[in-house]
Amino acid sequence: MAVLAGAILVTGTVLIFKATEIGLARRRLSRSVATIRGAESLGAAARRLSGRLDPAAFMATASFEEYLRSDEALSLAGPEGLRQRVRSIVERTEAQAASRLRRGLGILATIASTAPFAGLFGTVWGIMNAFVGISDSGTTNLAVVAPGIAEALLATAMGLLAAIPAVVLYNHFVRATASWRLALSDAGAAVERLMSRDLDLRVAGRAER
């Protein structure tokens, strides 16, 4: 029961931490996506997002830095290599950011899957104590078996109390993370569109640096 009480405490801690983390990540991403979509060029987006600490801002600034580093090679090698490098930046940023946001969810999954069995173990232990009490006293009087039965019921209740919130929170945070990752994918697509537009304007001799 001490282990189950600890699991309940851990579930509450993860709830507070992840709710705060995901909420902040959503707000930061929303602001950066709006900035990227409203920018005239990738350079303009990178300048507006400079100093922001979120994956969408990193996508834009890192992609623009790659564009600047590739400046000399573009006229000779063409834009295809740059497009692939920018795509790599976007994909890796998205994967790493999603991995960081999923941290802590494994704990909830573990609690959700193991807490019922821990409660069942406590139930069996309580029933065993009840039978031991019957054996020692030689009577089935309620006063003898009640403590063991009470322990068994309490262990069952604590197992459910630990498992049910963990399952609910795990499913909720998985959906929230998937939704956030979809928004981040939209940001990556917007960065690639800006890059494509800049490359077309470069061909026309009007690219912004």
C-alpha positions, 0 to 999 in steps of 0.5 A: 500500500505504501508503493501504491500511495507513492504511485498516486503521488507520482501521478499527481506530480506528473499531472502538474508538470505535464499540464504546465509544460504542454500548456506553455509549449502550445502558447509558444508554438502558436505565437511562432506559427503566426509569425512564420505564416505572416512573414514575407520571407524566411529571413524576415521570419528568422529575425522576428523569431530570434531569441525565442525558445521553441521548436518552430522558432528554431526551425526558422532560424536554423533553416535561414542559417543553412540558406546563408551558408549555402549561398555560394553553392546555390548558383552552381549546385542548384536548390535541391540540396538546400531543400533536402537539408532544410527538410532534414532540419525540420524533421529532426527538430520535430522528432526531438521536440516531440520526444522531449514533450513525451517525457514522463508519459512512460511513468503514467503507462507503467503505473496504469499497467502495474497498479491493479496487480499491486492492489491485487497482491495486497488483496491476496495478502489481506485475505491470507492474514484473515485466514491466518487469524481464523487458524490462530483463533479457531473461530470465524468471528467477524472481529477476527477476520475483519482486519484482514478483509479490511486490508484486502479491500483497502489494497484493492481500492488503492490499486484502482485509485492509482491506476484509473487516473494514470490511464486517463491522464496518459490518454489525455497527454498522448492526444495533447502531444499528438495535437501539438506535434501536428501544429509543429508539422504545420510550422515546418511546412510553413518554413519550407514554403518560405524557403521555396519562395525565397529560392524562386525569388532568388532566381528572379533576382529579388531574394531578401538576404 
